[in-house]
Amino acid sequence: MLKINNRKFSDRYVAFDAFATEYDFAATLQSQNDFFTKNLSTNKGIALDIGCGSGILAFELAKYYTNVVAVDLSAKMLAIASQKRSALNIEYIQMDANQLTLDRKFDLIVSASTFHNLQHLPTTLQAIKKLLNPHGKVVFIDNVSEVETPGISSYIAGASREFISDCSKYGFRNASRLFKFRTSPSWLKHLASHRYLSEGRFKKIYSRYFPGCYFVKLDSFLGVIWEYL
């Protein structure tokens, strides 16, 4: 089920529409689902995926939870999700993570590489906490960097360095397509808008809103796990 709102969203976020198909391809290859499925909540009633993109994680969670709500700003991403990863127990909704307006509570709330895009992270973290059922769980992954906004050249260099290993993991054709996406003007323009937290600031902010949470280092990402006891 797909719900698309009529309200206009910031061009910064709707920019995902420009590369949604290639993003879906890349995200499918580099799925981080295992981190989430290893840290599911005890109760398996309803889960929320914030910044669901093309529905890769939401579709996986639907195997474990009675219902899954998946929200994202990009209408194109949600269209891909609805077409490729629909299920009777998944509800896709176009929604701004800066302004979560949901009329239910959740046993699990997840997000993968979304929160660095937010205009005011604390507002969203406060809202998320209010959306949890007792014994509900939050499981997040997001990028961290000691440089708030890395230069474009660093992303191109990174894509070049990873190309050989990508060939081994995904095959030459897929690795070439992944490299082309990573170095495309639309994707690089999007990356230039990112504002990353350092690992220290990341831990300080998330610990403030989820006291007692613990962190898992995953290359250039940091995972957050917290249960509402």
Residue pairs with C-beta under 8 A, 6 or more apart in sequence:
1 86
1 90
1 91
1 92
2 78
2 79
2 81
2 82
2 92
2 93
3 91
3 92
3 93
3 94
4 75
4 78
4 94
5 93
5 94
5 95
9 73
9 96
12 117
12 193
13 73
13 74
13 96
13 117
14 73
14 74
14 75
15 186
15 189
15 190
15 193
16 23
16 53
16 73
16 74
16 76
16 77
16 190
17 74
17 75
17 76
17 77
18 186
19 181
19 184
19 186
19 187
19 190
20 54
20 74
20 76
20 77
20 79
20 80
21 76
21 80
22 177
22 180
22 181
22 184
22 187
23 53
23 54
23 77
23 181
23 187
24 53
24 54
24 56
24 77
24 80
24 84
25 177
25 178
25 181
26 178
26 181
26 182
27 53
27 54
27 56
28 54
28 56
29 170
29 174
29 178
31 56
31 57
32 57
32 112
32 141
32 218
32 221
33 56
33 57
33 60
35 139
35 141
35 216
35 218
35 223
36 57
36 60
36 61
36 110
36 112
36 139
37 60
37 61
37 64
39 137
39 139
39 225
40 64
40 108
40 137
41 47
41 107
41 108
41 135
41 136
41 137
41 227
42 107
42 135
42 137
43 107
43 133
43 135
43 136
44 64
44 65
44 66
44 107
45 65
45 66
45 67
45 107
45 133
46 65
46 66
46 67
46 68
46 69
46 104
46 105
46 106
46 107
46 108
47 61
47 64
47 65
47 67
47 68
47 69
47 106
47 107
47 108
47 109
47 110
48 68
48 69
48 70
48 71
48 102
48 106
48 108
48 109
48 110
48 131
49 57
49 58
49 61
49 68
49 69
49 70
49 71
49 110
49 111
50 71
50 97
50 100
50 109
50 110
50 111
50 114
50 124
50 128
51 71
51 72
51 73
51 97
51 111
51 112
51 113
51 114
51 115
51 117
52 58
52 70
52 71
52 72
52 77
52 78
52 81
52 92
53 72
53 74
53 77
53 81
53 112
54 77
54 80
54 81
54 84
54 85
55 70
55 78
55 80
55 81
55 82
55 84
55 85
55 90
55 92
56 85
57 110
57 112
58 68
58 70
58 81
58 85
58 90
58 92
59 81
59 85
59 87
59 90
61 68
61 108
61 110
62 68
62 87
62 89
62 90
65 89
65 107
65 108
66 89
67 89
67 90
67 91
68 87
68 89
68 90
68 91
69 90
69 91
69 93
69 102
69 104
69 106
70 81
70 90
70 91
70 92
70 93
71 92
71 93
71 94
71 95
71 97
71 100
71 102
72 78
72 81
72 92
72 94
72 95
73 94
73 95
73 96
73 97
74 94
75 94
78 92
78 93
78 94
81 92
82 92
95 101
95 102
97 111
97 114
97 115
97 117
97 118
97 124
98 118
98 119
98 120
98 123
98 124
100 124
100 127
100 128
100 131
102 131
104 131
105 131
105 132
105 133
105 136
106 131
106 132
106 133
106 136
107 133
107 135
107 136
107 137
108 136
108 137
108 138
108 139
109 128
109 131
109 132
109 136
109 137
109 138
109 139
110 138
110 139
110 140
111 140
111 141
111 142
112 140
112 141
112 142
113 141
113 142
113 143
113 221
114 142
115 121
115 124
115 140
115 142
116 142
116 143
116 194
116 195
116 196
116 197
117 193
117 194
118 124
121 205
122 205
122 209
125 205
125 206
125 209
125 210
126 209
128 138
129 209
129 210
129 228
132 138
132 228
133 228
134 228
134 229
135 227
135 228
135 229
136 227
136 228
137 225
137 226
137 227
137 228
138 210
138 213
138 224
138 225
138 226
138 228
139 223
139 224
139 225
140 206
140 223
140 224
141 218
141 221
141 222
141 223
141 224
142 197
142 202
142 221
142 222
142 224
143 194
143 196
143 220
143 221
144 196
144 197
144 198
144 199
144 202
144 220
144 221
144 222
145 196
145 197
145 198
145 220
146 198
146 199
147 154
147 196
148 195
148 196
148 198
149 192
149 194
149 195
149 196
150 191
150 194
150 196
152 188
152 191
152 192
155 182
155 183
155 188
155 191
156 182
156 183
156 188
158 182
159 179
159 182
159 183
160 179
163 175
163 179
166 174
166 175
166 178
166 179
167 175
169 175
170 178
181 187
197 205
199 222
202 215
202 222
203 215
203 222
206 213
206 215
206 224
207 213
210 224
210 226
212 226
213 224
213 225
213 226
214 224
214 225
214 226
215 222
215 223
215 224
215 225
216 222
216 223
216 224
216 225
217 223
